[in-house]
Amino acid sequence: MEEPQIKQIIKQRAFQGTALLDPRCKLLLLIGIGCVSYFLGGELVSFMLVLAYGLFIAAGSGLGWAVKMNIIYIIVAYLNALLRYVQVPILLMLTSIIGVAALKLIPVIMVGLWVLRTTYMDDLIVAFQRMRFPQAVTIPLVVMFRYVPTLRIEYRQIRSTMDIRGISDTLWKRLSHPLATIEYILIPLLMRCLKVTDELAASGTTRGLELECKRYALRPIRFAWPEIVVSLLGVLFLAGLLLIDQTQIGEIILWRV
């Protein structure tokens, strides 16, 4: 392949802004938000975390995704606030645990799926190799990153097949007919997962995933000054949120019903 063709392929990658950061920088921010999210107790501080990372994602070809996840966070927060009026102790305890866990997971899911969408597997393999990761660690991580989008595609195909056969797939049907959900969705999905696993293994072998030699990517992979600045700002921001959460700001009730 000639150099002009390689440059044309690189230009076809439509990511911009923060999406072009080194995969190691993205993973560092993801690990940071995963650790800090569970230690924040204040409603205002937690929303600041979601809003700040939403702006970070919006600057990297993820505006629609960031807006969607922020709206979902606000809705879940208000629903969690409504639980204060539930008078049944057991139901209140169960729903409160689920609601709090959902609020803690939303920022992690928001950043994690954005990283999956904006990171190419060849870039990720090169980044892991630069970090001196062994193949026993690199291969499972790369397969896991590649498997999640594939699983979504398989689920959409199953739903399309159900629509063709006149079988509706709604939330109410899943809750009211759990056995039908297992029959029409889970079992075909599990069968497809087994087949996709074999296909991914064959694809990795064909591409030389098991080779120990040095790898290269079409786009230069380096932890340069933009990644250093973003990583430092991210660490300082997360540390600042932990400190603010211990002050009176962390006691502010943001979601009132």
C-alpha positions, 0 to 999 in steps of 0.5 A: 500500500502506497503512502497516499493511500495510507494517508487517505485511510487515516483521514477517513477516520471521522473522530475529532477532538478528545476522541483522538487521544491516546487509548492509554489516556482514555483508559486512565480517565475511565479507571479514574471515574470508575474509582471516584464515582463510588466514593462521591456521596453528594448529589451536586458533586456527583452531577458535576462529575457526570456533567464534566465528563459529558462535556469531555465526551461532547468534545470528542465526537460524542455530543449526542451520546453525552446529552442522552446519558445526562438526561438519563442520569437526571431522570434516574436521579428524580426517580430515586428522589421519589423513593423517599415517599415509599412507605414499604420498608423492604421495597424502599430498601431494594429500590434505593439500592438499585437506584443508587447503584444506577447513579454510580454506574451511569458515568462509568457506562457513559465513558466506557461506551464512548471509549469503545466507540472511539478506539480502534483495536489496532491502536489499542493493541499498539498501546498495550504493547507500549505498556509492556503488557504480556499477550496473556493480558492483551488478547483477552482485553482486546477481545472483550473490547471488540465483543461488546459492539458485536453483541449489540449488533447480534441483539439488533439482528435478533430483534429484526428477526422477531419483527419479521415474524410479528413478535413484539419486543417491548419492556412490558412483554419482557417483564410480563412474559419472562419465559418468552423473553428467554425463548425468543431473545436470550437463547438465540443470543447465547447461541450467537455468542458461541458462534461469534466467539469462534469467529473472533478467535479465527479472526485474531489468528488470521491477523496475527494477534498471537505474534510477539513481534512489534506492531504498528498502527495507521495513526501514530500512537504516542503519549504526548503533551496533550495526553499528559495535560488531559491526564493531569487535569483529570486527576486534579479534577477527580481529587478536587471532587473528592475534597469538595464532597467532604465540605458543605457543598457535598451536603446540598440536596439537588434533586427535590420532588 
